[in-house]
Amino acid sequence: MLHGHERAITQIKYNLEGDLLFSCAKDPQPNVWYSINGERLGTYKGHGGAVWCLDVSCILYVFMITDMCYI
């Protein structure tokens, strides 16, 4: 089980290879994890509030996080 968010998770996504899991929650700190063993690789800081969604790009090898999603 992944422990790292202080509030409810809003979204999770895997990268294309399936070895990384990205999670965001109603707290301001999205996380990235190894999907194999659940080890947290890092926490992304700098958001002022809840992070509602994220997306992973396999083309640029970056991922984008937004405080509010507009579709």
C-alpha positions in Angstrom: 0.0 0.0 0.0 1.2 3.5 -0.8 1.5 5.9 2.0 2.3 9.5 1.1 -0.8 11.6 0.8 -2.4 13.5 3.6 -5.8 13.6 1.9 -7.9 11.6 -0.5 -6.4 10.6 -3.8 -7.9 12.3 -6.8 -6.1 10.5 -9.7 -3.4 7.9 -10.4 -1.7 7.2 -13.7 1.0 4.8 -14.9 3.7 5.7 -17.4 3.7 3.9 -20.7 6.2 1.3 -19.5 4.2 0.6 -16.4 7.1 0.9 -14.0 6.2 4.3 -12.5 2.9 5.3 -10.8 2.0 9.0 -10.5 -0.5 10.1 -7.9 -2.2 13.3 -6.9 -4.6 14.1 -4.1 -6.5 16.8 -2.3 -3.2 17.8 -0.8 -0.6 19.9 -2.6 2.0 17.3 -3.2 1.9 14.9 -6.1 4.1 11.8 -5.8 5.8 9.4 -8.1 6.4 5.7 -7.1 8.0 2.5 -8.4 5.0 0.4 -9.3 6.9 -2.9 -8.6 7.6 -2.4 -4.9 5.7 0.8 -3.9 8.8 2.8 -3.1 8.2 6.5 -3.3 10.7 8.1 -5.7 9.8 11.7 -5.0 7.3 14.4 -4.1 6.6 17.4 -6.2 6.3 20.5 -4.2 5.1 24.0 -5.1 1.3 23.7 -5.4 -0.9 25.9 -3.3 -3.8 23.6 -2.9 -5.4 20.3 -4.0 -4.1 18.7 -7.2 -7.1 17.3 -9.1 -5.5 15.7 -12.1 -2.2 14.9 -13.8 -1.0 13.5 -17.1 2.1 11.6 -18.1 3.8 12.2 -21.4 5.9 9.4 -22.8 7.1 11.5 -25.7 8.8 14.2 -23.7 9.5 12.1 -20.6 7.9 14.7 -18.4 4.5 14.9 -16.7 2.2 17.8 -16.1 0.2 18.5 -13.0 -2.5 21.1 -12.6 -4.3 22.4 -9.6 -7.5 22.6 -11.6 -8.3 20.6 -14.8 -10.0 22.3 -17.8 -11.0 20.0 -20.6 
